[in-house]
Amino acid sequence: MAGTTRDSEEVPTRGTAGGFLLQAIIIAVTLLAASGVVLTLVRIHQRSQESHRRKALQISEDGLMLALDSLSKAPSWRSGIARTGHEGGSYEVRLRELAGSPLKLEVTAEGENGGVRRSQQCVLVLAAEGGDSVWMQAGMEEQ
């Protein structure tokens, strides 16, 4: 059988365009599904981060309120509050006299939750009221 070719050794030419189209469709569907999964994961992460931001802000407010309460009981209190665990996060409060005056005080409370930190800052002025020293709020800022 020398010199004859066998049909089974010929390169098939039929159906290759259909095979290519099927592969292209499979790749497109796979990419679309992967994009959907990534988008969903990003949205979940954003919601989680927003939840942590809100919680960190609420924790910082709790720390600030505790500091203001301490100042109302002892107007000369300046030690602040070291990092303290609170409701799944933590807060820290720092106090600093402004312009070297013991009559102006900046109180900064930083809350942390899930790796996100938020701060509240309050400026107070010491005033005399009815024979007592009272801290009055002069301004507040969220950071």
N, C-alpha and C positions, 0 to 999 in steps of 0.2 A: 503494500500500500504506500509505497514511496511516491511522493509528489502529489498526494491528495490532501486536502485540508478537511478537517473535521468541523462540523457545525458547532460543537461544544467549545471550541477554542476561540471562536470569534467574539469580539467585544460587543456586548449588547448595546444597542442604540435606542431601544424603545423604553419608555417609562422614566428616563432620567430627569426630564423636566418636571414630572409629577412628584418624584422623590425630592427634588430640590425645593419645590413649593411646600411640601409637607414639612421639611426641615425648617424652612423659613417661618412657617406658621407656629411650629413648636417653640422655636427660639423667641418669637414675638410674644407668645402667650407666657412663656417662662419669665421674660423680662418684665412684662406687665404685672405678673403676680409678685415678683420680687420687689418691684417699685411699690406696690400696694402694701406689702409687709413692712418695708422701710418707712413709708409714710405713716403707717399705723404706729410703729415703734416711736417715731419722732413725736407724734401727737401725745402718746402716753407719757413720754419723758417730759414734754412741755407742761402737761397737766400736773405731773408730779412736782416739777420745779416750782410752778405757781403755787401749789399747795404748801410747799416748804417755805416759799417767800412770805405767804400770808401768816403761816404759823410762826416764823422767825420774828415778824413784825409784832405779832400778838405777844410773844414771849418778851420782846424788848420793852413793850408797853407795860407788861407786868413788872419787870425789873425797875422801870422808871417810877411806877406807882409806889413800889416798895421803898425806893430811895426818897421820894417826896414825902411819904409817910414818916420815914426816919428823920428827915429834916424838920418836919412839923413838930416832932417830939423833942428833938435836940437840934436847935438851929446851928450849933457850932460843929455838927457832925461833918467830917470830911473824908473819912476812910474809904468810902465806896463799898462795893460788894464784889468779892472775887468771883470768878466763873463758878456758877451754881447750876446744877441740873434742875430742869423744870419742864414738866409736861412733854417729855420726849426730846427735849432740846436743852439749851442752857442760856443763861444771860450773865452779863457782867456790867457793873455800873462804875463809872469814873466821875469824879468831881474835880473841878478846877476853878480857882478864883480868877476872875477876869480883870485885866488891867491892874493887877496887883491890889485890887480892892476886896476887902472881906465882905463888902456889901453887894457884890455881883458874883454870881456863881453859875457855872455851866455844868449841867448834869447830862452825861451821855450814857445811855443804856444800849448795849448791843445784845441782840438775841440771835441765836443760831438754831437751825433745825435742818437736818438732812444735808449738812454741808453748806447751806445758804445762810448768810449773815445779813441782818438788817439792823439799823440803828435809829434811835430816837434821841433827839437832843433838845434840852430845855434850858432856857436862860432865866435865872431867878434874880430878884432884887430884894434885899432885906429891908423891910419897912417896920416901923413901930406902929402898933395898933392896940389901943387900950392898955398901954403900959407893957405890952409884950412884943417881942421880936417875931415877925412873921415873914416867911418867904412868899413873895408874890411873883407870879409868872409874867415875864417880860416878853417871851417869845418861845416858839417851838418849831422844830424842823425835823422832817423825816429824811433819813439818808439811805 
